[in-house]
Amino acid sequence: MKIKWLGHSSFMITSDSGIKIITDPYHPNAELTYGKINESADIVTVSHEHSDHNNVAAVRGNPEVVKGAVTTKIKGIAIKGIPSYHDEAGGTKRGKNIIFCFEVDGIRLCHLGDLGHLLSDKQIAEIGAVDILLIPVGGFFTIDGRGATQVCDQLKPKVVIPMHWNYKWSFSEIASVDEFLQGKSDVSQPDTSEVEFKPGELPKVTQIILLKSAL
């Protein structure tokens, strides 16, 4: 299985058989300056209906779109949506958010969307074991570096890939990844936007992988 960071909270996950999932496709604009998404996919997931996460029309092909707290299986990919919030006040500030869990080639991935709070015991139980965690770290609209660290401690993934941070975003309120990385030793920064994973080769100690955006 391969994971490519397209930018912001959008990833392309490709199974060994070639099934492609795109998470949270964004609308580029003057403030969110990643390139346009022109990729094809079989499945698209949308964590919430904000324009930097719901640009389904940008994805080529004829993908099945998954939204909401659903449990489904599409082309052999198990998908589960878990309700959460975009803020720390039960969604009263920025609304609801869906956490998506996937099982691809025997690897369990979790994409937290625009999570704005620490996880409840119920959410942790619903998420279950996590091999690879895609987590927002930039703060202001989501959990910040400190909150992301706490969520990682809650879920104990084998691999962590940060997203939704000030890589190509002109909002000064969105932090860089530095706060999240501070004090952490198992950090890899490959000069690439894409990494490959195999079930028997995942790290035994949590490793953070900081990808470059593809777009």
Number of C-alpha atoms within 10 A of each C-alpha: 19 16 20 20 26 25 28 26 25 28 23 23 25 20 19 13 9 12 17 22 23 27 26 27 29 27 20 17 13 8 10 18 16 20 16 16 21 11 14 17 21 19 22 24 27 26 30 21 14 15 14 17 21 21 18 21 14 15 20 13 12 12 18 15 14 20 18 18 17 14 13 13 12 12 10 13 18 14 21 22 26 19 16 26 25 24 22 16 12 14 15 11 12 17 16 20 26 25 24 27 24 23 18 20 16 13 17 20 23 25 26 22 28 30 30 28 21 20 17 11 10 9 14 15 11 14 21 13 17 20 21 24 23 22 26 28 31 27 24 14 18 25 25 25 24 16 20 24 19 16 20 19 11 14 18 17 24 18 23 22 20 23 26 27 25 20 19 17 20 12 11 9 13 19 20 20 21 13 16 20 18 11 8 10 9 12 15 12 10 12 9 13 17 18 14 12 15 12 13 8 7 15 12 9 11 18 19 21 16 20 22 17 20 15 15
